[in-house]
Amino acid sequence: MNIDLPELSLIALVGISGSGKSTFAREHFKPTEVLSSDFFRGLVADDENDQSATKDAFDALGHIAGIRLRAGRRVVIDATNVQKHARAELISLAKSFDVLPVAIVIDTPEAVAWERTQNRADRDFGRNVLKRQSQDLRRSLRELGREGFRKVHVVRDPAEVTITYEKAWNDRRELTGPFDIIGDVHGCRAELETLLGELGWTLIRDEAGRAVDAAHPRGRRAVFVGDLVDRGPDSPGVLRLVMGMTASGNALCVPGNHEQKLLRKLRGKNVTVSHGLAETLEQLSSETTEFVESAAQWIHDLVSHLRLDGGRLVVAHAGLKESYHGRASGRVRDFCLYGESTGETDEYGLPVRYPWARDYRGAAMVVYGHVPTPKVEWINNTVCLDTGAVFGGELTALRYPEKTFVAVRAERTYYEPIRPLADAESARDNETLDLTDVTGRRHVRTEYGTVIVDAENSAAALEVMSRFAIDPRLLLWLPPTMSPPSTSTVEGYLEYPTEAFADYRAAGVDTVVCEEKHMGSRAVVLVCRDSAAARFGVDGSGAIYTRTGRAFFTDATLTETLLDRVRAAAAPLFDELESDWLLLDCELLPWSAKAAGLIRTQYAAAGAAARSALPAAVAALDAGLARGLDLGELRARTAARTENAAGFTAAYRRYCWPTTGLDGLQLAPFALLAAEGTSYADRHHGWHLDISDRLVAADPATFRRTGRRIVDLSDPAAEAEATAWWLELTAAGGEGMVIKPYAGLAHRANGKLVQPGIKCRGREYLRIIYGPDYTAPDHLTRLRDRTLSRKRTLALREHTLGLAALDAVATGEPLWRVHELVFAILAMESVPTDPRL
């Protein structure tokens, strides 16, 4: 006996105590799939036979079953289930998650069950209990199907049972495309034929010249979102073509509400003939009875929605929220056909649809039609392809996975719309954010790995985002933190290039680029070709923001003026890269331009105090020495501290100079992160620096060049030359250098992401970080015990999120997804780490 079960189902084992249900479950299902009432009684009462705990046990069992069903996992209920009320709860549970309930009856003779029961020490009840259960079971056998179980299997010999699983009819995940997904046709056969031609399809005609199939030379498959009929001039012609394409395997189709209404009419149901149905019936009256009957059967066999390409693509006529993907119920089918109504009607008498797409957060792309719009726009990874061809608009197709649109204009207006298409809301206006996307403890999944964001860090980020950050629609990426190299053993140095090269070599990187580290403030520049090109839905032509998402300048005029300069220098790039916007990673100099308040309160104050106090202390110690006091060691130490304080002051002063407006400011770009449709994370750093050099050449007053050295880590001479360059830079007052894998931001070594950059800072610059006296031998010894693992882990987590954000921007993912990733980077900023690293 073979039992064929739906892959996603709730399976109720039905049988008296001792019938062998648990043994059957162990032999045929995974242990995690089976939820036993005995186990849950033991869980809540420490006694599997405590019948007084049954209610609590089934409450707990139902809760766990619901969690599994919500996640799309099979559930097997191991309980007697011989009473109708117990089964009713299971059927209700299955329906609430839109899965199919199945009953497997283990019909073991009562005598056999009683013999087994007597041999079990944990079963202490009389045979009258089994007799009553057996009577309940006999009454139940005739009722199971009517109660709501989709399938009922009666097993009398469990040893002969095999189990197989059938896929849901909507499960076509094995089909990976490429697809041409076509919007609502509504009887516009001529436009459909034209669109197929534009998509590269070849029409196949019968002896009467009618299109009865179409084939694509590159093996593409068409997918129709439904509403093939009504209102237009040739609904039979559209049906004939699409039916032929599906029969040959060249197309798939889901039903629309207009097909469903037509089917009910053809099957003799009482329906209101409106919204174009009259035209379709009149057109079908000229067709043969055989054609009309075959069309009705074809419509009847259409599946409510389709899951394609491994579940990454879902096609349903009116769309489908994530919890319904792959499910089977009348509720799911109704949503696919009609959407979800609020119960209200608008001023045109049409139902007000619940805007499910605004709340959609699923990973699968949902493509649908049903509600005509003047143009196609993405809303949260969903897109409506009904662009009102029958109303004089366009017939539109989506090429998948390319995510490009092809449309043809309607030859004329065939039907006047009740509601003007121009009244449709802009999809961009509907792209809203939700606090639940970013708050609480979150597991943010990306192609590069999963990053856990703790609730307290999310709360800190929310404070920054809500009070200080720029508009999230412009906040496309935030830079990751950078870790220093392993601590140096070179005398007098805490950081040295030797260790940085060794760190990357140990990680499996073979070539690095050493970039001059500018002492300024990190600035991310989003520049649009012009204000009209700002596709981000906000006023202005871009943004300049800090690594914590704040506007770099409080004066909007300064921002726009600097953006104008960047735009002018980048003018050739817009055409070359076929983009109306560019995202640049830069350093804005001087440091004092952004950090003047910090410098005054934290550094200048300390320097001024030291310069005032220490020389006076040296003078007092000199006076004591003159009187013969033993103060030589203290005097030497204080004199050294005086020199260190002078070095400390000189160090931070090198990075400060006066600016007025933009005069005195310079922007040092070192990476072009993204443009329309493209992330450049996979480009090598030589490419990024060449782009940066072009900006410098175009406007050397605004832009500063970034010096660099490329180092083959297998070449000691190249390392020595780069180290000498670093010593020269730092001796001249430079901060140091940043060492990066030359292959690019997304470079993996040994299958893993590596540090995006290791900063190697100069000896004198580190006085600003660790204090004037950090070079004292005892201080250096203590600092060499610093731990870098937390900082490096944080850098990789932020880098992972940043790469995913660039990919999301490039592929046009919805705003909430980009925001989720960037928000998580911002949340990482509040993870406690040593700020000096």
Protein Blocks (a to p, Z undefined) as FASTA:
>chain_A
ZZdddfbacddddddehilmmmmmmmmmcfklpccfklmmmmmnopaklmklmmmmmmmm
mmmmmmmmmnopacddddfklafklmmmmmmmmmmnopacddddddddfklmmmmmmmpm
kbccdfklmmmmmmmmmmmmmmmmmnopabdcddfblklpccdddddfklckkpgbjadd
dddfklpamlmmmmmmmnopacdddfkopafbdcdfklpacddebjjbghiablmlmmmm
mmmmmmnopaccdddfklmmmmmmmnopacddeehlmmmmmmmmmpcfklmmmmmmmmmm
pcfbaceehhpaccdfkopafklgopacfklmmmmmnopaehiacfkopacdddfklmpc
bfbdcddehiacfbdcdeehiacfbgolmnopacdddddfklpacddddfbdfbdcfbdf
klpccfklmmccdfklmgcjdddddfkbccdddfklmmmmmmmmmmmmccfklmmbccdd
dddddddfbehiabdfklmmmmmmmnopabdcdddddddddddddddfblklmmnopacj
bdcddfkopafblblklmmmmmmmmmmmmmmmmmmnopabdcdddddddfklmmmmmmmm
mmmmmmmmmmmmmmmmmmmmmmmmmnopafklmmmmmmmmmmmmmmmmmmmmmmgccdeh
jgopacddfbdfbdehiacklpcfklmmmmmmmmmmmmmmlpccdddddddfkbmklmmm
mmmmmmmmmmnopabdcdddfkbmklceehiacdfbdcdddfklmmmmnojklmpmklmm
mmmmpcfklmmmmmmmmmmmmmmmmmmmmnopafklmmmmmmmmmmmmmpccdfkZZ
